[in-house]
């Protein structure tokens, strides 16, 4: 799950799932707001980096009418969406989407004493075309989850809350007929909290308190240069300022004779309080060439770096090469090769396992 790069409108999404520690039942992006998805399962171009297994690049819907409103009801969620355009010549567009999960209603009907999952997400978009060559948009995506579990027979109780908020400003400029740039400035904030207890008298008792916070301020810029019909040059860079905070405490007591079984100990206490911070950088160049009508060659090179790790390999160079052959309209063959790397993110530190250093050497 954590090896796929999720992009929405060109923006990297961190922890894009609802109830991510409990089966990740749904993404935080309302599917009704999505116009299309480009998915790469391997050998993807150099513009995509820092994830090893795949890329899911999602684009937002654009209005086809002056106003559309949709209401949806399913087993998993209920949602409402409104999309439209404004301005004398429809220079502006907007999208508002809200969704809530229905699993809590189902859980309450089946077993109200066991607990329930509750989640919502909201997406706001506003765009404006200032002239035929300039487009600006402001976007906000917010999600929040609450989960409670009570297993009286096993003496277990747990509570979890997750909050994820991201805002981004996107500016697209066509400088001339051959050169285009896209700039995204974004801010992401994630807050997760888990509490839990375990009480089996005469056997074991325990407690858990896990609080995590993550902030990211990012700048991303992509350029496309297309001077001719049979070749194209892409290049870009991104820079991120990352901050995280972990507060974790855990206490466990095992009663005799169970304290001598396997690796058990009569008493175990663990506490972690750390606040890693640093930066992440990336740059790429990609050349696409069509030497023949039915053959396209894509060659690229990517560079990534992290300043918050203690590892000796916190700089990565990733060459990429792919060939696409289309002998006819119904046949496509692909051959791809590349070197792919993935850094441990600041928000992925396994603090509950006692790890307090990012990416040890």
C-alpha positions in Angstrom: 0.0 0.0 0.0 2.8 2.5 0.9 4.7 1.8 -2.4 2.2 3.5 -4.7 2.5 7.2 -5.6 -1.0 8.9 -5.3 -1.4 12.1 -7.2 -4.5 14.3 -7.4 -4.5 17.1 -9.9 -0.7 16.7 -9.9 -0.4 16.9 -6.1 1.2 14.1 -4.0 -1.3 12.8 -1.4 0.1 11.4 1.9 -1.9 8.6 3.7 -4.8 8.7 1.2 -7.0 6.1 2.9 -9.8 6.2 5.4 -9.3 4.0 8.5 -5.7 3.3 7.2 -4.8 1.1 10.2 -8.0 -1.0 9.8 -8.1 -2.5 6.3 -8.0 1.0 4.5 -11.7 0.6 3.4 -11.7 3.6 1.0 -9.6 6.4 -0.4 -10.1 10.0 0.9 -10.9 11.1 -2.7 -14.5 10.9 -3.8 -14.6 8.9 -7.0 -17.5 11.0 -8.4 -15.1 14.0 -8.5 -12.5 12.1 -10.7 -12.4 12.6 -14.4 -9.8 10.0 -15.2 -6.9 8.0 -13.8 -3.5 7.2 -15.4 -2.1 4.1 -13.7 1.5 2.8 -14.1 2.3 -0.6 -12.6 6.0 -0.4 -13.4 8.7 1.2 -15.6 7.0 4.6 -15.2 8.6 7.8 -16.6 11.2 9.9 -14.7 8.7 12.6 -13.7 7.3 10.1 -11.1 9.6 9.3 -8.2 10.1 8.2 -4.6 7.6 5.3 -4.8 8.7 1.9 -6.1 5.7 -0.2 -7.1 3.3 2.1 -9.1 1.7 5.4 -9.8 -2.0 6.4 -9.7 -2.4 9.9 -11.2 -6.0 11.2 -10.8 -7.4 14.2 -12.6 -10.4 16.3 -11.4 -13.6 16.6 -13.3 -14.3 19.6 -15.4 -17.8 20.9 -15.9 -19.7 20.0 -19.1 -22.7 22.2 -18.2 -23.2 25.5 -16.4 -24.2 23.5 -13.3 -24.6 19.8 -12.4 -25.6 18.3 -9.1 -25.3 14.6 -8.1 -26.6 12.7 -5.1 -25.3 9.1 -4.5 -26.1 6.4 -2.0 -24.3 3.1 -1.7 -23.6 0.4 0.8 -20.3 2.1 1.8 -21.1 5.8 1.7 -23.5 8.7 0.9 -22.2 11.6 -1.2 -23.3 14.9 -2.8 -21.4 16.7 -5.6 -22.0 20.0 -7.4 -19.9 21.2 -10.3 -20.3 24.1 -12.7 -18.9 27.1 -14.4 -19.2 30.9 -14.0 -18.2 34.1 -15.7 -19.4 35.9 -18.8 -17.5 33.4 -21.0 -17.4 30.5 -18.5 -13.8 31.5 -17.5 -14.3 30.0 -14.0 -15.2 26.6 -12.8 -15.9 25.1 -9.4 -16.5 21.7 -7.8 -17.8 20.9 -4.3 -18.0 17.3 -3.1 -18.9 15.9 0.4 -19.1 12.3 1.4 -19.7 10.3 4.6 -19.3 6.6 5.3 -22.3 4.3 6.0 -20.4 1.6 7.8 -21.2 3.1 11.2 -24.9 2.8 10.4 -24.4 -0.9 9.4 -22.3 -1.6 12.5 -24.9 0.0 14.8 -27.6 -2.2 13.2 -25.6 -5.4 13.5 -23.9 -5.0 16.9 -24.0 -1.5 18.5 -22.0 -2.6 21.5 -18.9 -3.7 19.4 -18.2 -0.2 18.1 -18.4 1.6 14.8 -16.3 3.3 12.1 -17.1 6.8 11.0 -15.4 8.8 8.2 -16.1 11.8 6.0 -14.2 13.7 3.3 -14.7 17.1 1.6 -13.3 18.4 -1.6 -13.4 22.1 -2.8 -12.1 23.4 -6.1 -12.2 26.8 -7.8 -10.5 27.7 -11.1 -10.1 30.7 -13.2 -8.7 31.2 -16.8 -7.3 34.8 -16.7 -6.5 34.6 -20.4 -6.2 31.8 -23.0 -2.7 31.0 -21.8 -3.0 31.3 -18.0 -5.0 29.1 -15.6 -5.2 29.3 -11.8 -7.0 27.1 -9.3 -7.4 26.8 -5.5 -8.1 23.4 -4.0 -8.8 22.0 -0.5 -9.2 18.3 0.5 -10.2 17.4 4.1 -10.9 14.0 5.6 -11.5 12.8 9.1 -12.1 9.4 10.7 -13.3 8.1 14.0 -13.2 4.5 15.0 -14.2 2.7 18.2 -13.9 -1.0 19.0 -15.0 -2.9 22.1 -14.5 -6.6 22.5 -15.7 -7.5 25.9 -14.9 -11.2 25.6 -11.2 -10.5 24.9 -11.0 -7.5 27.2 -10.0 -5.1 24.4 -11.1 -1.5 23.7 -9.6 0.9 21.2 -10.2 4.4 19.9 -8.7 6.0 16.8 -9.0 9.4 15.1 -7.4 10.4 11.8 -7.4 13.9 10.3 -6.0 14.8 6.9 -6.1 18.2 5.4 -4.3 19.5 2.3 -4.6 22.8 0.4 -2.9 23.6 -2.9 -2.6 26.4 -5.4 -2.0 25.4 -9.0 -0.9 27.7 -11.8 -0.6 26.6 -15.5 1.0 28.9 -18.1 1.4 28.4 -21.8 4.4 30.7 -22.5 4.1 30.1 -26.2 2.9 27.3 -28.5 5.8 25.1 -27.5 6.5 25.8 -23.8 4.2 25.1 -20.9 4.8 25.1 -17.1 2.7 23.9 -14.2 3.5 25.2 -10.7 1.9 23.8 -7.5 2.3 25.2 -4.0 0.8 23.0 -1.3 0.4 22.5 2.4 -0.4 19.1 4.0 -1.3 18.4 7.6 -2.0 15.0 9.1 -2.9 14.2 12.7 -3.4 10.6 14.0 -4.2 9.4 17.5 -4.8 5.9 18.9 -5.7 4.8 22.4 -6.3 1.3 23.6 -6.5 -1.0 26.6 -6.3 -4.8 27.2 -7.6 -6.3 30.4 -7.6 -10.1 30.9 -7.5 -10.6 34.7 -4.9 -13.1 35.8 -3.3 -13.2 32.3 -2.3 -9.8 30.9 -3.1 -6.2 31.0 -1.8 -3.4 28.7 -2.3 0.2 27.5 -1.4 2.1 24.3 -1.3 5.8 23.6 0.0 6.8 20.1 -0.1 10.3 18.8 1.4 11.4 15.4 1.5 14.7 13.6 2.9 15.5 10.1 3.2 18.7 8.2 4.6 19.2 4.7 5.1 22.5 2.8 5.9 21.8 -0.9 6.8 23.5 -4.2 6.6 21.6 -7.4 7.2 22.8 -11.0 6.9 20.8 -14.3 7.9 22.1 -17.7 7.0 20.7 -21.1 8.8 21.8 -24.3 7.3 20.6 -27.6 9.1 22.3 -30.5 8.1 19.7 -33.1 5.7 16.9 -33.8 8.1 14.0 -33.2 10.0 15.0 -30.0 9.3 16.5 -26.6 11.4 17.5 -23.6 10.1 17.4 -20.0 11.9 18.6 -16.9 11.0 19.7 -13.4 11.8 19.9 -9.7 10.1 19.7 -6.3 11.1 20.7 -2.8 9.4 19.8 0.4 9.8 20.9 4.0 8.8 18.1 6.3 8.0 18.1 10.1 6.7 15.3 12.2 6.0 14.6 15.9 5.6 11.2 17.6 4.4 10.7 21.2 4.1 7.1 22.1 3.7 5.3 25.4 2.9 1.6 26.1 2.7 -0.5 29.3 2.2 -4.2 29.5 2.0 -6.6 32.5 2.0 -10.4 32.1 0.9 -12.5 35.0 2.6 -15.8 36.0 3.0 -18.4 34.6 2.4 -16.7 31.3 5.4 -14.3 31.8 7.8 -17.2 31.0 6.2 -18.3 27.7 7.9 -17.3 24.5 9.5 -13.8 24.8 7.1 -12.5 27.4 8.4 -10.5 30.4 6.5 -9.8 33.6 6.5 -6.0 32.9 7.4 -4.0 29.9 7.2 -0.2 29.4 8.1 1.8 26.3 8.0 5.5 25.6 9.0 7.5 22.5 9.0 11.2 22.1 10.7 12.5 18.9 10.2 15.3 16.4 12.1 14.6 13.2 12.3 17.3 10.6 14.1 17.9 7.3 13.7 18.4 3.6 13.2 16.3 0.5 14.2 17.3 -3.1 13.7 15.9 -6.5 14.6 16.8 -10.1 14.2 15.1 -13.4 14.7 15.4 -17.2 12.8 13.3 -19.7 13.2 13.1 -23.5 10.5 11.6 -25.7 11.2 10.9 -29.4 9.2 9.4 -32.1 11.7 8.2 -34.7 9.1 6.1 -36.6 5.3 6.5 -37.0 4.7 3.4 -34.9 7.6 3.7 -32.4 8.1 6.1 -29.4 11.2 6.2 -27.2 11.2 7.7 -23.7 14.5 8.2 -21.9 14.8 10.0 -18.6 17.0 10.6 -15.5 15.8 11.4 -12.0 17.6 12.6 -8.9 16.2 12.5 -5.3 17.6 13.5 -2.0 16.6 13.6 1.7 18.2 15.7 4.5 16.4 14.0 7.5 17.9 10.5 7.3 21.0 9.0 8.9 21.5 6.6 6.0 24.5 6.7 3.8 22.4 6.4 0.6 20.2 9.5 1.0 20.9 10.5 -2.6 19.4 8.5 -5.4 20.0 8.6 -9.2 17.3 6.8 -11.3 17.7 6.3 -15.0 14.6 5.3 -17.0 14.0 4.0 -20.5 10.9 2.7 -22.3 9.8 1.8 -25.8 6.2 1.8 -27.1 5.3 0.2 -30.4 2.0 0.6 -32.1 2.0 -1.4 -35.4 -1.8 -0.8 -35.8 -4.7 0.9 -34.0 -5.5 -2.2 -32.0 -2.1 -3.3 -30.9 0.4 -1.8 -28.5 3.6 -3.3 -27.1 5.7 -1.8 -24.3 9.2 -2.5 -23.1 10.5 -0.7 -20.1 13.5 -0.6 -17.8 14.4 1.6 -14.9 16.0 2.1 -11.5 13.5 2.9 -8.8 14.0 4.0 -5.2 11.8 4.9 -2.2 12.9 6.8 0.8 11.3 6.3 4.2 9.1 9.3 4.8 9.2 11.2 8.1 5.5 10.2 8.7 6.4 6.4 8.2 8.6 6.0 11.2 7.7 2.8 13.1 7.8 4.5 16.5 5.5 1.9 18.1 8.4 -0.6 17.5 10.8 1.6 19.5 12.5 3.0 16.4 13.4 6.7 17.0 15.8 7.4 14.0 14.7 7.9 10.4 16.4 5.4 8.0 19.4 4.2 10.1 22.4 3.2 8.1 
